[in-house]
Amino acid sequence: MTELKKVLMKRDEMTEEEADEYIEEMQERIFEGESPDEVLRNIGLEPDYIFDLIG
């Protein structure tokens, strides 16, 4: 389990499945050209979790 998933589950009270879906949505946005840094900042997280998204 990635740190990003753990944060989403704890901070946003998501289930593991919800966190997986949310991470997939963020990855799609990145693959469509949005900056990973911007994607994370939009949800209130620092870019420390970039590698969890693009890893």
mmCIF file of the N, C-alpha and C atoms, coordinates in Angstrom:
data_MODEL
# 
_entry.id   MODEL 
# 
loop_
_atom_site.group_PDB 
_atom_site.id 
_atom_site.type_symbol 
_atom_site.label_atom_id 
_atom_site.label_alt_id 
_atom_site.label_comp_id 
_atom_site.label_asym_id 
_atom_site.label_entity_id 
_atom_site.label_seq_id 
_atom_site.pdbx_PDB_ins_code 
_atom_site.Cartn_x 
_atom_site.Cartn_y 
_atom_site.Cartn_z 
_atom_site.occupancy 
_atom_site.B_iso_or_equiv 
_atom_site.pdbx_formal_charge 
_atom_site.auth_seq_id 
_atom_site.auth_comp_id 
_atom_site.auth_asym_id 
_atom_site.auth_atom_id 
_atom_site.pdbx_PDB_model_num 
ATOM 1   N N  . MET A 1 1  ? 0.855   -1.175 0.000   1.00 0.00 ? 1  MET A N  1 
ATOM 2   C CA . MET A 1 1  ? 0.000   0.000  0.000   1.00 0.00 ? 1  MET A CA 1 
ATOM 3   C C  . MET A 1 1  ? 0.899   1.236  0.000   1.00 0.00 ? 1  MET A C  1 
ATOM 4   N N  . THR A 1 2  ? 0.626   2.159  -0.913  1.00 0.00 ? 2  THR A N  1 
ATOM 5   C CA . THR A 1 2  ? 1.446   3.364  -1.013  1.00 0.00 ? 2  THR A CA 1 
ATOM 6   C C  . THR A 1 2  ? 1.096   4.360  0.088   1.00 0.00 ? 2  THR A C  1 
ATOM 7   N N  . GLU A 1 3  ? 2.028   5.256  0.322   1.00 0.00 ? 3  GLU A N  1 
ATOM 8   C CA . GLU A 1 3  ? 1.787   6.308  1.317   1.00 0.00 ? 3  GLU A CA 1 
ATOM 9   C C  . GLU A 1 3  ? 0.622   7.191  0.879   1.00 0.00 ? 3  GLU A C  1 
ATOM 10  N N  . LEU A 1 4  ? 0.517   7.449  -0.422  1.00 0.00 ? 4  LEU A N  1 
ATOM 11  C CA . LEU A 1 4  ? -0.584  8.266  -0.930  1.00 0.00 ? 4  LEU A CA 1 
ATOM 12  C C  . LEU A 1 4  ? -1.922  7.619  -0.588  1.00 0.00 ? 4  LEU A C  1 
ATOM 13  N N  . LYS A 1 5  ? -2.030  6.334  -0.808  1.00 0.00 ? 5  LYS A N  1 
ATOM 14  C CA . LYS A 1 5  ? -3.281  5.632  -0.501  1.00 0.00 ? 5  LYS A CA 1 
ATOM 15  C C  . LYS A 1 5  ? -3.584  5.710  0.996   1.00 0.00 ? 5  LYS A C  1 
ATOM 16  N N  . LYS A 1 6  ? -2.570  5.527  1.818   1.00 0.00 ? 6  LYS A N  1 
ATOM 17  C CA . LYS A 1 6  ? -2.761  5.605  3.271   1.00 0.00 ? 6  LYS A CA 1 
ATOM 18  C C  . LYS A 1 6  ? -3.272  6.978  3.684   1.00 0.00 ? 6  LYS A C  1 
ATOM 19  N N  . VAL A 1 7  ? -2.697  8.025  3.087   1.00 0.00 ? 7  VAL A N  1 
ATOM 20  C CA . VAL A 1 7  ? -3.122  9.393  3.410   1.00 0.00 ? 7  VAL A CA 1 
ATOM 21  C C  . VAL A 1 7  ? -4.571  9.611  3.005   1.00 0.00 ? 7  VAL A C  1 
ATOM 22  N N  . LEU A 1 8  ? -4.930  9.198  1.797   1.00 0.00 ? 8  LEU A N  1 
ATOM 23  C CA . LEU A 1 8  ? -6.306  9.380  1.334   1.00 0.00 ? 8  LEU A CA 1 
ATOM 24  C C  . LEU A 1 8  ? -7.291  8.630  2.225   1.00 0.00 ? 8  LEU A C  1 
ATOM 25  N N  . MET A 1 9  ? -6.923  7.430  2.622   1.00 0.00 ? 9  MET A N  1 
ATOM 26  C CA . MET A 1 9  ? -7.819  6.637  3.466   1.00 0.00 ? 9  MET A CA 1 
ATOM 27  C C  . MET A 1 9  ? -7.980  7.266  4.845   1.00 0.00 ? 9  MET A C  1 
ATOM 28  N N  . LYS A 1 10 ? -6.898  7.768  5.395   1.00 0.00 ? 10 LYS A N  1 
ATOM 29  C CA . LYS A 1 10 ? -6.972  8.360  6.736   1.00 0.00 ? 10 LYS A CA 1 
ATOM 30  C C  . LYS A 1 10 ? -7.572  9.767  6.697   1.00 0.00 ? 10 LYS A C  1 
ATOM 31  N N  . ARG A 1 11 ? -7.021  10.627 5.851   1.00 0.00 ? 11 ARG A N  1 
ATOM 32  C CA . ARG A 1 11 ? -7.437  12.029 5.822   1.00 0.00 ? 11 ARG A CA 1 
ATOM 33  C C  . ARG A 1 11 ? -8.859  12.200 5.302   1.00 0.00 ? 11 ARG A C  1 
ATOM 34  N N  . ASP A 1 12 ? -9.171  11.482 4.216   1.00 0.00 ? 12 ASP A N  1 
ATOM 35  C CA . ASP A 1 12 ? -10.471 11.654 3.563   1.00 0.00 ? 12 ASP A CA 1 
ATOM 36  C C  . ASP A 1 12 ? -11.458 10.543 3.907   1.00 0.00 ? 12 ASP A C  1 
ATOM 37  N N  . GLU A 1 13 ? -11.042 9.665  4.825   1.00 0.00 ? 13 GLU A N  1 
ATOM 38  C CA . GLU A 1 13 ? -11.890 8.558  5.263   1.00 0.00 ? 13 GLU A CA 1 
ATOM 39  C C  . GLU A 1 13 ? -12.417 7.728  4.092   1.00 0.00 ? 13 GLU A C  1 
ATOM 40  N N  . MET A 1 14 ? -11.536 7.445  3.138   1.00 0.00 ? 14 MET A N  1 
ATOM 41  C CA . MET A 1 14 ? -11.900 6.620  1.989   1.00 0.00 ? 14 MET A CA 1 
ATOM 42  C C  . MET A 1 14 ? -11.668 5.157  2.322   1.00 0.00 ? 14 MET A C  1 
ATOM 43  N N  . THR A 1 15 ? -12.434 4.305  1.668   1.00 0.00 ? 15 THR A N  1 
ATOM 44  C CA . THR A 1 15 ? -12.139 2.881  1.741   1.00 0.00 ? 15 THR A CA 1 
ATOM 45  C C  . THR A 1 15 ? -10.937 2.626  0.836   1.00 0.00 ? 15 THR A C  1 
ATOM 46  N N  . GLU A 1 16 ? -10.370 1.440  0.927   1.00 0.00 ? 16 GLU A N  1 
ATOM 47  C CA . GLU A 1 16 ? -9.239  1.105  0.063   1.00 0.00 ? 16 GLU A CA 1 
ATOM 48  C C  . GLU A 1 16 ? -9.658  1.164  -1.406  1.00 0.00 ? 16 GLU A C  1 
ATOM 49  N N  . GLU A 1 17 ? -10.839 0.684  -1.710  1.00 0.00 ? 17 GLU A N  1 
ATOM 50  C CA . GLU A 1 17 ? -11.345 0.703  -3.081  1.00 0.00 ? 17 GLU A CA 1 
ATOM 51  C C  . GLU A 1 17 ? -11.531 2.139  -3.580  1.00 0.00 ? 17 GLU A C  1 
ATOM 52  N N  . GLU A 1 18 ? -12.102 2.996  -2.754  1.00 0.00 ? 18 GLU A N  1 
ATOM 53  C CA . GLU A 1 18 ? -12.295 4.400  -3.143  1.00 0.00 ? 18 GLU A CA 1 
ATOM 54  C C  . GLU A 1 18 ? -10.952 5.083  -3.390  1.00 0.00 ? 18 GLU A C  1 
ATOM 55  N N  . ALA A 1 19 ? -9.980  4.815  -2.538  1.00 0.00 ? 19 ALA A N  1 
ATOM 56  C CA . ALA A 1 19 ? -8.655  5.408  -2.705  1.00 0.00 ? 19 ALA A CA 1 
ATOM 57  C C  . ALA A 1 19 ? -8.016  4.926  -4.000  1.00 0.00 ? 19 ALA A C  1 
ATOM 58  N N  . ASP A 1 20 ? -8.153  3.632  -4.305  1.00 0.00 ? 20 ASP A N  1 
ATOM 59  C CA . ASP A 1 20 ? -7.610  3.095  -5.557  1.00 0.00 ? 20 ASP A CA 1 
ATOM 60  C C  . ASP A 1 20 ? -8.234  3.790  -6.762  1.00 0.00 ? 20 ASP A C  1 
ATOM 61  N N  . GLU A 1 21 ? -9.546  3.962  -6.738  1.00 0.00 ? 21 GLU A N  1 
ATOM 62  C CA . GLU A 1 21 ? -10.248 4.620  -7.839  1.00 0.00 ? 21 GLU A CA 1 
ATOM 63  C C  . GLU A 1 21 ? -9.798  6.073  -7.982  1.00 0.00 ? 21 GLU A C  1 
ATOM 64  N N  . TYR A 1 22 ? -9.645  6.752  -6.875  1.00 0.00 ? 22 TYR A N  1 
ATOM 65  C CA . TYR A 1 22 ? -9.230  8.156  -6.896  1.00 0.00 ? 22 TYR A CA 1 
ATOM 66  C C  . TYR A 1 22 ? -7.814  8.285  -7.448  1.00 0.00 ? 22 TYR A C  1 
ATOM 67  N N  . ILE A 1 23 ? -6.931  7.381  -7.042  1.00 0.00 ? 23 ILE A N  1 
ATOM 68  C CA . ILE A 1 23 ? -5.558  7.396  -7.544  1.00 0.00 ? 23 ILE A CA 1 
ATOM 69  C C  . ILE A 1 23 ? -5.551  7.122  -9.045  1.00 0.00 ? 23 ILE A C  1 
ATOM 70  N N  . GLU A 1 24 ? -6.371  6.199  -9.507  1.00 0.00 ? 24 GLU A N  1 
ATOM 71  C CA . GLU A 1 24 ? -6.467  5.915  -10.940 1.00 0.00 ? 24 GLU A CA 1 
ATOM 72  C C  . GLU A 1 24 ? -6.929  7.151  -11.706 1.00 0.00 ? 24 GLU A C  1 
ATOM 73  N N  . GLU A 1 25 ? -7.900  7.873  -11.161 1.00 0.00 ? 25 GLU A N  1 
ATOM 74  C CA . GLU A 1 25 ? -8.377  9.103  -11.800 1.00 0.00 ? 25 GLU A CA 1 
ATOM 75  C C  . GLU A 1 25 ? -7.254  10.137 -11.893 1.00 0.00 ? 25 GLU A C  1 
ATOM 76  N N  . MET A 1 26 ? -6.475  10.265 -10.819 1.00 0.00 ? 26 MET A N  1 
ATOM 77  C CA . MET A 1 26 ? -5.360  11.212 -10.836 1.00 0.00 ? 26 MET A CA 1 
ATOM 78  C C  . MET A 1 26 ? -4.307  10.786 -11.852 1.00 0.00 ? 26 MET A C  1 
ATOM 79  N N  . GLN A 1 27 ? -4.044  9.485  -11.955 1.00 0.00 ? 27 GLN A N  1 
ATOM 80  C CA . GLN A 1 27 ? -3.073  8.989  -12.925 1.00 0.00 ? 27 GLN A CA 1 
ATOM 81  C C  . GLN A 1 27 ? -3.538  9.271  -14.347 1.00 0.00 ? 27 GLN A C  1 
ATOM 82  N N  . GLU A 1 28 ? -4.823  9.115  -14.613 1.00 0.00 ? 28 GLU A N  1 
ATOM 83  C CA . GLU A 1 28 ? -5.375  9.417  -15.931 1.00 0.00 ? 28 GLU A CA 1 
ATOM 84  C C  . GLU A 1 28 ? -5.157  10.885 -16.276 1.00 0.00 ? 28 GLU A C  1 
ATOM 85  N N  . ARG A 1 29 ? -5.377  11.766 -15.322 1.00 0.00 ? 29 ARG A N  1 
ATOM 86  C CA . ARG A 1 29 ? -5.170  13.198 -15.557 1.00 0.00 ? 29 ARG A CA 1 
ATOM 87  C C  . ARG A 1 29 ? -3.718  13.483 -15.908 1.00 0.00 ? 29 ARG A C  1 
ATOM 88  N N  . ILE A 1 30 ? -2.801  12.787 -15.246 1.00 0.00 ? 30 ILE A N  1 
ATOM 89  C CA . ILE A 1 30 ? -1.375  12.971 -15.524 1.00 0.00 ? 30 ILE A CA 1 
ATOM 90  C C  . ILE A 1 30 ? -1.047  12.456 -16.920 1.00 0.00 ? 30 ILE A C  1 
ATOM 91  N N  . PHE A 1 31 ? -1.552  11.274 -17.274 1.00 0.00 ? 31 PHE A N  1 
ATOM 92  C CA . PHE A 1 31 ? -1.284  10.705 -18.591 1.00 0.00 ? 31 PHE A CA 1 
ATOM 93  C C  . PHE A 1 31 ? -1.892  11.553 -19.699 1.00 0.00 ? 31 PHE A C  1 
ATOM 94  N N  . GLU A 1 32 ? -2.922  12.334 -19.377 1.00 0.00 ? 32 GLU A N  1 
ATOM 95  C CA . GLU A 1 32 ? -3.533  13.237 -20.348 1.00 0.00 ? 32 GLU A CA 1 
ATOM 96  C C  . GLU A 1 32 ? -2.789  14.562 -20.445 1.00 0.00 ? 32 GLU A C  1 
ATOM 97  N N  . GLY A 1 33 ? -1.745  14.732 -19.624 1.00 0.00 ? 33 GLY A N  1 
ATOM 98  C CA . GLY A 1 33 ? -0.898  15.908 -19.754 1.00 0.00 ? 33 GLY A CA 1 
ATOM 99  C C  . GLY A 1 33 ? -0.866  16.864 -18.582 1.00 0.00 ? 33 GLY A C  1 
ATOM 100 N N  . GLU A 1 34 ? -1.687  16.635 -17.578 1.00 0.00 ? 34 GLU A N  1 
ATOM 101 C CA . GLU A 1 34 ? -1.674  17.522 -16.414 1.00 0.00 ? 34 GLU A CA 1 
ATOM 102 C C  . GLU A 1 34 ? -0.428  17.244 -15.570 1.00 0.00 ? 34 GLU A C  1 
ATOM 103 N N  . SER A 1 35 ? 0.120   18.266 -14.988 1.00 0.00 ? 35 SER A N  1 
ATOM 104 C CA . SER A 1 35 ? 1.318   18.139 -14.160 1.00 0.00 ? 35 SER A CA 1 
ATOM 105 C C  . SER A 1 35 ? 1.013   17.345 -12.888 1.00 0.00 ? 35 SER A C  1 
ATOM 106 N N  . PRO A 1 36 ? 1.849   16.344 -12.557 1.00 0.00 ? 36 PRO A N  1 
ATOM 107 C CA . PRO A 1 36 ? 1.636   15.598 -11.311 1.00 0.00 ? 36 PRO A CA 1 
ATOM 108 C C  . PRO A 1 36 ? 1.633   16.512 -10.088 1.00 0.00 ? 36 PRO A C  1 
ATOM 109 N N  . ASP A 1 37 ? 2.496   17.507 -10.108 1.00 0.00 ? 37 ASP A N  1 
ATOM 110 C CA . ASP A 1 37 ? 2.560   18.467 -9.008  1.00 0.00 ? 37 ASP A CA 1 
ATOM 111 C C  . ASP A 1 37 ? 1.221   19.187 -8.853  1.00 0.00 ? 37 ASP A C  1 
ATOM 112 N N  . GLU A 1 38 ? 0.647   19.596 -9.968  1.00 0.00 ? 38 GLU A N  1 
ATOM 113 C CA . GLU A 1 38 ? -0.635  20.307 -9.947  1.00 0.00 ? 38 GLU A CA 1 
ATOM 114 C C  . GLU A 1 38 ? -1.765  19.393 -9.467  1.00 0.00 ? 38 GLU A C  1 
ATOM 115 N N  . VAL A 1 39 ? -1.749  18.149 -9.921  1.00 0.00 ? 39 VAL A N  1 
ATOM 116 C CA . VAL A 1 39 ? -2.779  17.189 -9.503  1.00 0.00 ? 39 VAL A CA 1 
ATOM 117 C C  . VAL A 1 39 ? -2.770  17.041 -7.984  1.00 0.00 ? 39 VAL A C  1 
ATOM 118 N N  . LEU A 1 40 ? -1.588  16.896 -7.412  1.00 0.00 ? 40 LEU A N  1 
ATOM 119 C CA . LEU A 1 40 ? -1.479  16.732 -5.960  1.00 0.00 ? 40 LEU A CA 1 
ATOM 120 C C  . LEU A 1 40 ? -1.847  18.006 -5.215  1.00 0.00 ? 40 LEU A C  1 
ATOM 121 N N  . ARG A 1 41 ? -1.412  19.137 -5.705  1.00 0.00 ? 41 ARG A N  1 
ATOM 122 C CA . ARG A 1 41 ? -1.738  20.403 -5.036  1.00 0.00 ? 41 ARG A CA 1 
ATOM 123 C C  . ARG A 1 41 ? -3.242  20.671 -5.050  1.00 0.00 ? 41 ARG A C  1 
ATOM 124 N N  . ASN A 1 42 ? -3.915  20.249 -6.128  1.00 0.00 ? 42 ASN A N  1 
ATOM 125 C CA . ASN A 1 42 ? -5.362  20.444 -6.221  1.00 0.00 ? 42 ASN A CA 1 
ATOM 126 C C  . ASN A 1 42 ? -6.127  19.696 -5.133  1.00 0.00 ? 42 ASN A C  1 
ATOM 127 N N  . ILE A 1 43 ? -5.530  18.637 -4.602  1.00 0.00 ? 43 ILE A N  1 
ATOM 128 C CA . ILE A 1 43 ? -6.201  17.900 -3.525  1.00 0.00 ? 43 ILE A CA 1 
ATOM 129 C C  . ILE A 1 43 ? -5.564  18.183 -2.172  1.00 0.00 ? 43 ILE A C  1 
ATOM 130 N N  . GLY A 1 44 ? -4.690  19.188 -2.136  1.00 0.00 ? 44 GLY A N  1 
ATOM 131 C CA . GLY A 1 44 ? -4.126  19.633 -0.869  1.00 0.00 ? 44 GLY A CA 1 
ATOM 132 C C  . GLY A 1 44 ? -2.930  18.844 -0.378  1.00 0.00 ? 44 GLY A C  1 
ATOM 133 N N  . LEU A 1 45 ? -2.221  18.178 -1.291  1.00 0.00 ? 45 LEU A N  1 
ATOM 134 C CA . LEU A 1 45 ? -1.045  17.410 -0.899  1.00 0.00 ? 45 LEU A CA 1 
ATOM 135 C C  . LEU A 1 45 ? 0.214   17.982 -1.538  1.00 0.00 ? 45 LEU A C  1 
ATOM 136 N N  . GLU A 1 46 ? 1.306   17.817 -0.844  1.00 0.00 ? 46 GLU A N  1 
ATOM 137 C CA . GLU A 1 46 ? 2.604   18.249 -1.350  1.00 0.00 ? 46 GLU A CA 1 
ATOM 138 C C  . GLU A 1 46 ? 3.070   17.277 -2.439  1.00 0.00 ? 46 GLU A C  1 
ATOM 139 N N  . PRO A 1 47 ? 4.017   17.706 -3.266  1.00 0.00 ? 47 PRO A N  1 
ATOM 140 C CA . PRO A 1 47 ? 4.504   16.834 -4.343  1.00 0.00 ? 47 PRO A CA 1 
ATOM 141 C C  . PRO A 1 47 ? 5.317   15.636 -3.858  1.00 0.00 ? 47 PRO A C  1 
ATOM 142 N N  . ASP A 1 48 ? 5.387   15.429 -2.558  1.00 0.00 ? 48 ASP A N  1 
ATOM 143 C CA . ASP A 1 48 ? 6.114   14.277 -2.005  1.00 0.00 ? 48 ASP A CA 1 
ATOM 144 C C  . ASP A 1 48 ? 5.549   12.950 -2.507  1.00 0.00 ? 48 ASP A C  1 
ATOM 145 N N  . TYR A 1 49 ? 4.315   12.956 -2.955  1.00 0.00 ? 49 TYR A N  1 
ATOM 146 C CA . TYR A 1 49 ? 3.642   11.722 -3.347  1.00 0.00 ? 49 TYR A CA 1 
ATOM 147 C C  . TYR A 1 49 ? 3.673   11.473 -4.858  1.00 0.00 ? 49 TYR A C  1 
ATOM 148 N N  . ILE A 1 50 ? 4.458   12.259 -5.589  1.00 0.00 ? 50 ILE A N  1 
ATOM 149 C CA . ILE A 1 50 ? 4.507   12.127 -7.048  1.00 0.00 ? 50 ILE A CA 1 
ATOM 150 C C  . ILE A 1 50 ? 4.855   10.701 -7.464  1.00 0.00 ? 50 ILE A C  1 
ATOM 151 N N  . PHE A 1 51 ? 5.839   10.105 -6.815  1.00 0.00 ? 51 PHE A N  1 
ATOM 152 C CA . PHE A 1 51 ? 6.268   8.771  -7.231  1.00 0.00 ? 51 PHE A CA 1 
ATOM 153 C C  . PHE A 1 51 ? 5.201   7.709  -6.973  1.00 0.00 ? 51 PHE A C  1 
ATOM 154 N N  . ASP A 1 52 ? 4.307   7.961  -6.042  1.00 0.00 ? 52 ASP A N  1 
ATOM 155 C CA . ASP A 1 52 ? 3.186   7.045  -5.834  1.00 0.00 ? 52 ASP A CA 1 
ATOM 156 C C  . ASP A 1 52 ? 2.213   7.118  -7.011  1.00 0.00 ? 52 ASP A C  1 
ATOM 157 N N  . LEU A 1 53 ? 2.171   8.257  -7.685  1.00 0.00 ? 53 LEU A N  1 
ATOM 158 C CA . LEU A 1 53 ? 1.284   8.414  -8.836  1.00 0.00 ? 53 LEU A CA 1 
ATOM 159 C C  . LEU A 1 53 ? 1.908   7.907  -10.126 1.00 0.00 ? 53 LEU A C  1 
ATOM 160 N N  . ILE A 1 54 ? 3.180   8.182  -10.319 1.00 0.00 ? 54 ILE A N  1 
ATOM 161 C CA . ILE A 1 54 ? 3.808   7.829  -11.594 1.00 0.00 ? 54 ILE A CA 1 
ATOM 162 C C  . ILE A 1 54 ? 4.646   6.562  -11.513 1.00 0.00 ? 54 ILE A C  1 
ATOM 163 N N  . GLY A 1 55 ? 4.777   6.018  -10.297 1.00 0.00 ? 55 GLY A N  1 
ATOM 164 C CA . GLY A 1 55 ? 5.604   4.846  -10.060 1.00 0.00 ? 55 GLY A CA 1 
ATOM 165 C C  . GLY A 1 55 ? 5.144   3.676  -10.806 1.00 0.00 ? 55 GLY A C  1 
# 
